Amino acid sequence: MTGKMAIVGDGDSIMVFRAAGVDTFAAEDAKSAREAVRRAAKDHGIIFVTEEFYKPNEEFMKRFDEEPYPVVISIPSKSGSSGYSDALLKNAMEKALGVDILFHND
């Protein structure tokens, strides 16, 4: 289980991942994305979720922070980044390491 990766997002955003061999779960809205993450969590160690589906499901996604697997990661979609994924990554790194090693801003 821990070696398999999946992505949940709109059809266009996940297409390139399918070509790379990542299991894909297409979603049309926040609710279908949440259900797709539930299905993917049974067999996958890493689940990428596009920002537009991660953000409205943020409280649901937090439950995965309590377990080592699956790791659920927000990523930008084909539309580009809103900065949301960067902020989540920054917070996770600061929590884990106690310092900001990725986005060090003076």
Number of C-alpha atoms within 10 A of each C-alpha: 12 12 9 15 21 24 28 28 30 21 14 12 18 24 16 12 15 14 10 8 11 17 17 23 22 17 20 11 13 16 12 16 24 21 14 20 25 13 12 22 20 11 17 21 18 20 25 21 28 26 24 21 23 26 16 15 15 13 10 13 19 10 10 15 12 9 8 9 17 23 18 22 18 24 25 20 18 14 11 11 14 13 11 16 19 16 13 14 16 18 15 14 16 14 11 10 10 10 13 15 11 11 12 8 6 3
